[in-house]
Amino acid sequence: PSRPRRRVCTPLHTGVAVSDPLTERLNKILPRVVSNDFLKGTGIGNEIAFYIFDYPPENEVRVREHIRFLLEHIPKQRPELRVKHINLFNFVLDYLKSRNLLDKVIMMQREKGDTAVIKALSGPLDENKIAAQFAEVAEPKQHDLVILSGVGSVWPLLRSHTLLNNLHPIMGRTPLVMFYPGRYDGQSLRLFGKLKNANYYRAFKLVP
């Protein structure tokens, strides 16, 4: 006799069962970021509208897929919202290209290694210069929401807590959501869940 078929949970768009904890958190993002309370900053007083969605770094691919899902479905729920997505890795590549530095950096990495590259780029990637460039790309006054990804890919050329500190005067009241491959406890950031904690407490956790 044939065996009865096993019952399988219906997967979400991420291809993971409904009961998966990360999927449950991911599914809370869309209704959160399109809500009026979130977009108006209700309940945060005079605090900066920075939010962090932290996640285990081994789930990077799933989170990238979900960001694509968000960018596709936010306009369906709130067509009037102006959303800007910035991948920090691509942002840095474009910035280095604009300064005719990318080919030189690639050659230096091959010949002298990562340490030499990091040292050489400390000037071009100075926090104030990067913040000013970020403002040009993000155009916070022209957008209702800025989504930031690629934090892990650009480390250690850019460090997330340093970048966020320099974006405070730039973003104004426009909400910024950073997807963070590590841990954020409301007081400090721990990239990849392993590196030394970096003190940062000005952001809210997007979802528990």
Disulfide bonds with the S-S distance in Angstrom:
none
